Amino acid sequence: MPTRDSEDGARLLQGTLDLLILRTLLPGPQHGQAVARSIQRESEDVFLVDHGSLYLALQRLEEHNLVDATWGVSDNNRRARFYQLTRAGRTQLQRETRDWQTATDILARFLSPGETR
């Protein structure tokens, strides 16, 4: 997943695309292009999801029964696959969110200036 400013940011966030997709689908079903736009918008244009990575991730999530996909019609009257979270997907989202919160808390302790150990 490239970022607007650097490839270093992309490496740092490697493996987070699944989490971002699951979170994006929490409010309800969306087609792939809407998922990509939502991630870009919510990250204030920092994360730019390329379509190849997005659709591979969606396929992987579907294979792991974390999302379901159905065919429908998008806002611009084009045929599109709409993805929605499964019960297992919601559970996975909760688990991964907890893991990320724990990791960021730990990193914040390491990176907080002025604190001694």
Backbone torsions as a table, in degrees:
resi	resn	phi	psi	omega
1	MET	NA	108.0	-179.7
2	PRO	-70.8	156.3	172.6
3	THR	-112.5	164.8	-179.5
4	ARG	-64.3	-37.3	-170.1
5	ASP	-100.6	-29.3	-174.8
6	SER	-161.0	154.4	173.0
7	GLU	-75.9	-24.1	177.1
8	ASP	-60.6	-41.4	177.2
9	GLY	-62.2	-36.7	178.8
10	ALA	-65.3	-41.9	178.4
11	ARG	-65.4	-40.9	-179.6
12	LEU	-60.2	-37.2	-175.2
13	LEU	-97.5	8.9	178.6
14	GLN	-57.4	132.8	-179.3
15	GLY	93.5	-3.8	179.7
16	THR	-96.4	-7.1	-177.8
17	LEU	-59.3	-41.9	178.9
18	ASP	-58.2	-44.6	179.5
19	LEU	-61.7	-44.6	179.7
20	LEU	-62.9	-39.8	178.5
21	ILE	-65.4	-47.8	-179.8
22	LEU	-58.5	-43.6	179.6
23	ARG	-65.2	-38.4	-179.7
24	THR	-64.8	-32.9	-178.7
25	LEU	-84.7	-5.3	-177.6
26	LEU	-55.8	-44.4	-179.4
27	PRO	-68.2	-23.8	179.9
28	GLY	157.9	178.0	-175.8
29	PRO	-61.9	144.7	175.6
30	GLN	-146.3	153.3	173.3
31	HIS	-85.9	164.1	-172.6
32	GLY	-53.7	-46.2	-179.3
33	GLN	-61.1	-39.2	178.5
34	ALA	-66.1	-36.6	177.0
35	VAL	-61.6	-48.2	-179.7
36	ALA	-60.2	-45.5	-180.0
37	ARG	-64.4	-38.6	179.9
38	SER	-63.7	-44.6	178.2
39	ILE	-62.3	-43.1	179.2
40	GLN	-63.6	-44.6	-179.2
41	ARG	-65.6	-48.0	-177.6
42	GLU	-65.4	-28.3	178.5
43	SER	-89.7	7.9	-178.4
44	GLU	55.2	45.9	176.2
45	ASP	68.3	17.5	177.1
46	VAL	-82.0	-44.4	179.8
47	PHE	-97.0	119.3	177.4
48	LEU	-113.1	110.5	-174.9
49	VAL	-89.2	117.6	177.1
50	ASP	-77.8	148.9	-172.4
51	HIS	-62.0	-36.5	179.3
52	GLY	-60.7	-48.1	179.2
53	SER	-65.4	-41.1	-178.5
54	LEU	-61.0	-50.4	-174.8
55	TYR	-72.2	-30.1	172.5
56	LEU	-65.1	-41.7	179.0
57	ALA	-66.1	-43.6	178.5
58	LEU	-61.7	-40.7	178.3
59	GLN	-63.7	-43.5	179.0
60	ARG	-63.0	-43.6	178.9
61	LEU	-63.2	-37.6	177.8
62	GLU	-67.8	-42.5	178.6
63	GLU	-61.7	-30.3	178.9
64	HIS	-91.9	10.3	178.7
65	ASN	59.0	31.3	176.7
66	LEU	-93.1	-22.0	173.2
67	VAL	-136.3	153.0	170.3
68	ASP	-109.9	151.3	178.6
69	ALA	-128.7	137.6	175.4
70	THR	-136.4	152.2	178.0
71	TRP	-81.6	142.8	177.7
72	GLY	-157.3	-168.0	-178.9
73	VAL	-117.0	128.6	-178.6
74	SER	-77.3	176.2	-179.8
75	ASP	-59.1	-27.7	-179.7
76	ASN	-98.9	24.5	175.8
77	ASN	61.3	33.1	175.2
78	ARG	-107.9	146.7	177.4
79	ARG	-70.1	132.9	-176.7
80	ALA	-151.2	155.3	173.8
81	ARG	-88.9	130.8	178.2
82	PHE	-105.9	132.5	-176.3
83	TYR	-110.4	141.2	175.6
84	GLN	-141.2	153.6	-179.9
85	LEU	-68.5	143.1	169.5
86	THR	-94.7	174.7	175.3
87	ARG	-58.6	-42.8	178.3
88	ALA	-63.8	-35.5	177.5
89	GLY	-64.6	-40.4	177.3
90	ARG	-64.3	-42.1	178.0
91	THR	-62.8	-44.4	178.5
92	GLN	-62.6	-40.8	178.2
93	LEU	-60.7	-44.8	178.4
94	GLN	-61.4	-44.3	-179.0
95	ARG	-63.0	-49.3	-178.1
96	GLU	-67.0	-34.9	177.3
97	THR	-63.6	-45.4	177.0
98	ARG	-59.6	-44.8	-179.8
99	ASP	-60.8	-43.8	179.7
100	TRP	-66.9	-39.1	178.8
101	GLN	-64.1	-41.1	176.9
102	THR	-62.4	-47.1	-179.2
103	ALA	-61.8	-43.3	-178.9
104	THR	-69.4	-33.7	175.2
105	ASP	-62.3	-44.4	179.5
106	ILE	-64.7	-45.3	178.3
107	LEU	-61.7	-39.4	179.7
108	ALA	-61.5	-38.3	177.8
109	ARG	-64.2	-40.7	-179.9
110	PHE	-69.3	-33.7	-172.6
111	LEU	-97.6	-4.0	-178.8
112	SER	-69.6	122.0	179.9
113	PRO	-72.5	147.5	173.3
114	GLY	84.6	-4.5	178.7
115	GLU	-94.2	141.5	179.7
116	THR	-104.2	160.1	177.5
117	ARG	-115.6	NA	NA
